[in-house]
Each structure stands twice: as C-alpha cells, then as structure tokens.
Amino acid sequence: MLSVVQTALVLPAALPAALPTYLPSPPQGVWQVGPIPLRAYALCIIAGIVVAILWTERRFVARGGEPGTVTDVAVFAVPFGLVGGRLYHVATDWPTYFGPGGDPVAALYIWQGGLGIWGAIAFGGVGAWIACRRRGVPLTAFADAAAPGIVTAQAIGRLGNWFNQELYGAPTTLPWGLELYRRVDPVTGAPDNLTGVAVDTTPIAVVHPTFLYELLWNLAVAALVVWADRRFRLSRGRAFALYVAGYTAGRFVIELMRTDPATRVFGDVRINVVVSAVVFLGAVAYLWWVRGPREVFGRAAEAPDGDSGSADDGGGTPDPVARNGSTGDPDEDQRSQNEAEVRLTERSPASAPGGKGGSADASSVDAEPADPQQENDVPAEPPSAAKN
C-alpha cells in the first residue's frame, strides 16, 4: 500500500518532464528532391497567394464583380508584389547585402527569405491598378474584396519564418517559447541556419516566437475585417484601410519584441516600428474621412434597378436598400436613390419625362408638324368621334 501511495505522489511530478516544455523548431527548412531544392518558405508564400486569390474571388463576385477578374488582376499584382517586397527588404536591411562582408548577389536570392510587406503592398497595388484599369474595375472595390485574403496570406507566409528559424524575439521561459537548434550544411558542416539541417534537437536558445504572435494577430485582423465589412458595409477602400490599421497596430508592438538584426533610425529604433506608426495614422485618417456607398460595377451596374444589391461575403444578407428600401441612414438612402436614378437614365436615354414607365417614343413626343399652320387648319375632332 505504501508503494502505491509513493508512486501516486511521485508520478505527477514526473509527468511534466515527459511532456514537451517548449515549441520545437523544424529540423530543416529545405528538402532536396533530386536536383531541385524544395523550400518550405517558398511553399508557404505560394500557399498564401493561392488562399488570397480564392478568397478574394469569392468576395469580389459577391460584390457584383465578374468571375475570373481576380485571377487577371493577380497576374499583374503578384509579380509586382514579390519584386516590391524584395526591394523593400533589401533597402531596409542593406548592410546584410552591401555592408562590410555582405554579398550583393544574395539580394537576388528571394527564395532564401526576406520580403517586406510594405514594398509588396505598394508595388502589388500598382500592378492591381494597372489590371483594374484594363478591366474597368474600381481599385478601391477590388482592395476591399482582397483585404482579408491578403492578411491571411501574410499569416500563412509567417510559417515560412518558422522553418527558417528567423524573426524571433528575446529569450523567454514561457511555455510557448520557441526552441532554436544548431543547423549546419549537410555537406560541408558549416553553420547554415536557413538551408542547413539540425545537428540534434538540443536547443541552443529558447526565444519568443514573434512570427507566431504575428500569425495569430493577422488571423484576428482578417476576422475583424470580415465582421466589420458585413456589419457596416464598408466601401471605397475602407475595408482595406481597416486591414492596414489593424495590421500595423499589431506589427508596431511585435516589432518592438524582435531581436533579429534590423536597420535602425532615430538612434536605436527599428525602421519598421516607425513605418508601422506612420502607416497606421494614415489608415486611420482614411477610415475617418472617406465615406460613400459601395461602388457600382460589373454585374451590379448591369442589373435592373432594385436588383443591384449583392449578397455579402459568406452568405451575407442582400443590400438593405434593395431589400427594404432604406438603410436607416437618410444620407445613405439619398445617395443610393440618386445612383439608381442615374443608372436608370443611362439605360433608358430615350425616355420622356411625361411618358409613363419610360415607354413613350421620343420621336412622337418631340416631333413638330411640317407645316407651322397645320394645327390651325385642321378642325378639332368632335367629342362624339373621339369616343368612337
């Protein structure tokens, strides 16, 4: 009986030692498939792009856009975004490539990691603008549809940082701390954190997984944008501005936690802290000042009056103006009514003001008699004849 009691007392204390104390890192981030290196970072970026395109397509079509437009825009936006993201990374981390001991050629090795989100957004926006102009789509409408997909793609891309053992914070003893392993080149044995293989699973450090913090924050921002878009029917780039404001708020805090090398300004401030603060203020100002109903384009612009309201993403309710005739906001109702009248006029240019239902023939209403005296020469028809 005593041995059973002793075992019961000792076992709970021994259990935690058998469980993993911290989050492990992957032993490697690159696998050789014949002569081709399969990089986890690249796979995560590709997966994020695919998710963003599919989700944006769904939201864009729900707003009245033509199916297939998102893919056409992505053909321009994605390459522009990758180039811009790499340029921003190199510009803000230039000592790594152009400083003492740096390798300028390595600035082209995009597959080894290193993409700056602000360069990707700026250049990707230029590519999207070019494509949207070609398709006759308002850029702000496309941006609103793409906002949650973009930030979700960023979250998926952060998994690539986990495989690369990068973007981490200070040492920690918290249970979700990340173990870092010593990686070496499998051929030469030289230290190689990005493409090497872990010698063993003995951690050389336990650090804050700041990439994981940002991943979770990005998913929360995506959920916020979807909710706010459904609740307030955001338009004219305001959903995109909400994404930017939410992302930069989290990035500002998380950037302060990171300890990896970075370009610093104003003494000892990481450059992305400053950029996040400036962009956050700009996004909030845009949210505050920009107003107006949702843009009318694509199938919504061609639909008969009263049927232009489209369902929100994810099975949302139709446009309340089209459904109930009122949104509860007099200004919004008036703007919607004005737009409906303009669309109706554009579709029926021959309608006469006095024609009921716009069915009057313009030629019969506006035509004048050939002889100016004709009206006086023709006798009036007797009332009895008119009745027959």
C-alpha positions in Angstrom: 0.0 0.0 0.0 2.9 2.4 0.8 4.5 1.8 -2.5 1.2 2.7 -4.3 0.9 5.9 -2.4 4.6 6.8 -3.1 4.0 6.1 -6.8 0.9 8.3 -6.8 2.9 11.2 -5.2 5.9 10.9 -7.5 4.1 10.4 -10.8 2.5 13.9 -11.1 5.9 15.4 -10.6 7.5 13.2 -13.2 4.8 13.8 -15.9 5.8 17.4 -16.9 9.3 16.2 -17.6 7.9 13.7 -20.2 5.9 16.4 -21.9 7.5 18.9 -24.4 8.2 22.1 -22.4 8.6 24.5 -25.4 7.6 24.7 -29.0 10.1 22.9 -31.3 11.6 24.3 -34.4 11.6 22.2 -37.6 14.9 20.4 -38.0 15.3 21.8 -41.5 13.5 24.1 -44.0 14.8 22.7 -47.3 14.5 19.2 -48.8 16.3 18.0 -51.8 14.0 16.4 -54.4 16.6 15.2 -56.9 18.4 18.3 -58.1 15.6 20.6 -57.0 15.6 22.2 -53.5 12.1 22.2 -52.1 12.0 25.2 -49.7 9.3 25.5 -47.0 9.4 29.3 -47.2 8.6 29.3 -50.8 5.8 26.8 -50.4 4.2 28.9 -47.6 4.3 32.0 -49.8 2.7 30.1 -52.7 0.0 28.7 -50.4 -0.7 32.1 -49.0 -1.1 33.6 -52.5 -3.5 30.8 -53.6 -5.7 31.3 -50.5 -5.7 35.0 -51.1 -6.8 34.6 -54.7 -9.5 32.1 -53.9 -11.0 34.1 -51.1 -10.7 37.4 -53.0 -12.5 35.9 -55.9 -15.4 34.8 -53.7 -15.8 38.2 -52.1 -15.3 40.1 -55.3 -18.1 38.1 -57.1 -20.4 38.5 -54.1 -20.0 42.3 -54.5 -21.0 42.1 -58.2 -17.7 41.6 -59.9 -17.2 39.4 -62.9 -15.9 35.9 -62.2 -12.3 35.5 -63.3 -11.4 39.1 -62.8 -9.4 38.4 -59.6 -7.2 36.0 -61.5 -6.5 38.5 -64.2 -5.6 41.1 -61.6 -3.3 38.6 -59.7 -1.3 38.1 -62.9 -0.1 41.7 -62.5 -0.3 42.2 -58.8 1.6 39.1 -57.6 4.8 39.6 -59.6 4.8 43.3 -58.8 4.3 42.5 -55.1 7.1 40.0 -55.0 9.5 42.4 -56.6 8.4 45.3 -54.3 8.6 43.1 -51.2 12.1 42.1 -52.0 13.2 45.7 -52.8 11.8 46.9 -49.5 13.6 44.2 -47.6 16.9 44.9 -49.3 16.5 48.6 -48.8 15.7 48.3 -45.1 18.4 45.6 -44.5 21.1 46.9 -46.9 24.1 46.2 -44.6 23.4 42.5 -45.0 24.0 42.7 -48.7 26.1 45.9 -49.3 27.8 46.4 -46.0 31.2 45.0 -44.9 31.3 41.3 -45.6 28.0 41.5 -47.4 27.1 39.7 -50.7 25.3 42.0 -53.2 24.3 39.0 -55.3 22.4 37.5 -52.4 19.9 40.3 -52.7 18.5 38.3 -55.6 18.0 35.2 -53.6 14.4 35.8 -52.8 13.8 32.1 -52.1 16.0 32.3 -49.0 13.5 34.6 -47.3 13.2 38.3 -46.9 10.1 40.1 -48.2 8.9 43.5 -46.8 5.2 43.7 -46.6 5.1 47.5 -47.4 7.0 47.1 -50.6 4.8 44.2 -51.5 1.6 46.2 -50.8 2.9 49.3 -52.7 4.2 47.5 -55.8 1.4 45.0 -55.7 -1.1 47.9 -55.6 0.5 49.4 -58.8 0.1 46.0 -60.5 -3.5 45.8 -59.3 -4.2 49.3 -60.5 -3.0 48.5 -64.0 -5.1 45.4 -64.2 -8.2 47.0 -62.7 -8.0 49.8 -65.3 -7.8 47.3 -68.1 -10.9 45.5 -66.7 -12.8 48.7 -65.8 -13.0 47.8 -62.1 -12.6 50.5 -59.3 -9.3 49.8 -57.5 -10.9 50.5 -54.1 -13.6 47.9 -54.7 -11.0 45.3 -55.5 -8.9 46.3 -52.5 -11.9 45.9 -50.2 -12.6 42.4 -51.5 -8.9 41.4 -51.2 -8.2 42.8 -47.7 -8.9 39.7 -45.5 -7.3 37.4 -48.1 -4.1 39.5 -48.1 -3.7 39.5 -44.3 -4.5 35.7 -44.2 -1.8 35.2 -46.8 0.6 37.1 -44.6 -0.3 34.7 -41.7 0.5 31.7 -43.8 3.7 33.2 -45.0 4.8 33.6 -41.4 5.0 29.8 -41.2 8.0 30.1 -43.6 9.8 32.1 -40.9 9.3 29.2 -38.5 11.0 26.8 -41.0 13.8 29.3 -41.5 14.3 29.9 -37.7 14.1 33.6 -38.2 12.1 36.6 -36.9 12.2 35.7 -33.2 12.3 37.7 -30.0 14.3 37.7 -26.8 14.9 34.7 -24.6 12.0 33.5 -22.6 10.9 30.8 -20.1 7.2 30.9 -21.1 5.8 27.5 -22.0 5.2 28.7 -25.6 8.8 29.7 -26.1 10.5 28.5 -29.3 13.5 26.2 -29.3 16.3 27.1 -31.7 18.6 24.4 -33.0 22.1 24.5 -34.4 21.9 23.8 -38.1 24.8 23.0 -40.4 25.3 22.4 -44.1 24.9 18.6 -44.6 27.9 18.5 -47.0 30.4 20.9 -45.6 29.4 21.0 -41.9 29.5 24.8 -41.9 26.8 26.7 -39.9 23.8 27.3 -42.1 20.6 28.4 -40.3 18.4 28.9 -43.4 19.2 25.8 -45.6 21.0 23.6 -43.1 19.9 20.6 -41.1 19.7 20.5 -37.3 22.6 18.5 -35.7 20.2 17.4 -32.9 17.2 18.7 -31.0 19.1 20.2 -28.2 18.1 23.8 -28.1 20.8 26.5 -28.2 18.2 29.1 -27.1 14.5 29.4 -26.2 13.0 32.6 -27.5 9.7 34.4 -28.1 8.1 33.1 -31.3 7.3 36.6 -32.6 6.5 35.1 -36.0 3.7 33.1 -34.3 2.4 36.2 -32.5 2.1 38.0 -35.8 0.5 34.9 -37.4 -2.3 34.8 -34.8 -2.7 38.6 -34.9 -3.1 38.5 -38.7 -5.8 35.9 -38.5 -7.6 38.1 -35.9 -7.4 41.1 -38.2 -8.8 39.0 -41.1 -11.8 38.1 -38.9 -12.2 41.7 -37.8 -12.3 42.9 -41.5 -14.9 40.3 -42.5 -17.1 41.2 -39.5 -16.9 44.9 -40.0 -17.5 44.6 -43.7 -20.7 42.7 -43.1 -21.8 44.9 -40.2 -21.1 48.3 -41.7 -20.9 47.6 -45.5 -17.5 49.1 -45.8 -16.8 50.7 -49.2 -14.4 52.8 -51.2 -11.2 51.2 -49.8 -12.3 51.4 -46.1 -12.2 47.6 -45.6 -8.6 47.7 -46.9 -7.8 50.7 -44.7 -9.2 48.7 -41.7 -6.9 45.8 -42.5 -3.9 48.2 -42.8 -4.7 49.9 -39.5 -5.2 46.6 -37.7 -2.1 45.0 -39.1 0.2 48.0 -38.3 -1.1 48.2 -34.7 0.0 44.7 -34.1 3.2 45.0 -36.1 4.2 48.0 -34.1 4.1 46.1 -30.8 5.5 42.8 -32.2 8.4 44.7 -33.9 9.5 46.0 -30.5 9.8 42.5 -29.3 12.1 41.2 -32.1 15.8 40.9 -31.6 17.0 39.9 -35.0 19.2 42.4 -36.9 17.4 45.3 -38.5 18.1 48.8 -39.8 17.6 51.4 -37.1 16.7 55.0 -37.3 16.4 57.9 -34.8 19.1 56.4 -32.7 18.0 52.9 -31.8 14.5 52.5 -33.2 13.8 49.7 -35.7 12.8 51.2 -39.0 9.6 49.0 -39.3 8.4 50.5 -35.9 8.5 53.9 -37.5 6.9 52.8 -40.7 4.1 51.0 -38.9 3.3 54.1 -36.8 3.2 56.3 -39.9 1.1 53.9 -42.0 -1.3 53.3 -39.0 -2.0 57.0 -38.8 -2.6 57.3 -42.5 -5.0 54.3 -42.5 -7.0 55.7 -39.5 -7.3 59.1 -41.2 -8.6 57.4 -44.4 -11.2 55.5 -42.4 -12.3 58.7 -40.7 -12.6 60.9 -43.8 -13.7 58.6 -46.6 -17.4 58.0 -46.9 -19.9 56.9 -49.5 -21.9 53.9 -50.8 -20.3 50.9 -52.3 -19.1 51.3 -55.8 -21.4 50.0 -58.5 -19.6 48.0 -61.2 -19.8 44.8 -63.1 -23.0 42.7 -62.9 -24.4 45.1 -60.2 -24.2 48.0 -62.7 -26.0 46.0 -65.4 -28.7 44.6 -63.2 -32.2 46.1 -63.3 -33.0 48.8 -60.8 -33.8 47.4 -57.4 -31.8 44.2 -58.1 -28.3 45.6 -57.9 -27.8 44.8 -54.2 -25.4 41.8 -53.9 -25.0 39.4 -51.1 -22.2 39.9 -48.7 -19.3 37.5 -48.5 -20.1 34.2 -46.9 -23.8 34.2 -47.5 -24.5 37.7 -46.1 -27.7 39.5 -46.5 -28.6 41.4 -49.6 -28.2 45.1 -49.9 -30.6 46.6 -47.4 -31.5 49.4 -49.8 -32.7 46.9 -52.4 -34.4 44.7 -49.8 -36.2 47.2 -47.6 -35.8 50.4 -49.4 -34.0 52.0 -46.5 -30.7 51.6 -44.6 -31.8 53.7 -41.7 -29.3 56.4 -42.8 -31.0 59.2 -44.7 -27.8 60.3 -46.4 -27.1 56.7 -47.5 -30.7 56.3 -48.7 -30.5 59.5 -50.7 -27.2 58.6 -52.3 -28.5 55.2 -53.2 -31.6 56.7 -54.7 -29.6 59.2 -56.7 -27.3 56.4 -58.1 -30.3 54.3 -59.0 -31.9 57.2 -60.9 -28.7 57.9 -62.8 -28.3 54.2 -63.8 -32.0 54.1 -64.9 -31.5 57.2 -67.0 -28.3 55.8 -68.6 -30.1 52.6 -69.5 -33.2 54.4 -71.0 -31.9 57.6 -72.8 -35.0 57.8 -74.9 -37.4 58.1 -72.0 -39.6 61.1 -71.9 -40.5 63.0 -68.7 -44.2 62.6 -69.5 -44.0 59.0 -70.7 -45.4 56.6 -68.1 -42.8 54.0 -67.2 -40.4 55.5 -69.8 -42.1 53.7 -72.7 -43.0 56.8 -74.8 -41.5 57.1 -78.2 -39.1 60.1 -78.3 -39.9 60.8 -81.9 -43.6 61.0 -81.3 -43.2 63.3 -78.3 -40.6 65.7 -79.7 -41.6 65.8 -83.4 -43.1 69.1 -84.8 -45.6 69.4 -87.6 -44.1 70.0 -91.1 -46.5 73.0 -91.7 -46.5 75.6 -88.8 -50.1 76.4 -89.7 -51.2 72.8 -89.6 -52.5 73.0 -86.1 -54.8 75.9 -87.0 -56.0 74.5 -90.3 -57.1 71.1 -89.0 -60.5 71.3 -87.4 -60.9 69.8 -83.9 -62.5 66.4 -83.8 -66.0 66.3 -82.4 -66.3 64.7 -78.9 -68.5 62.0 -80.3 -65.9 60.9 -82.8 -63.3 60.7 -80.0 -65.5 58.3 -78.1 -65.8 56.0 -81.0 
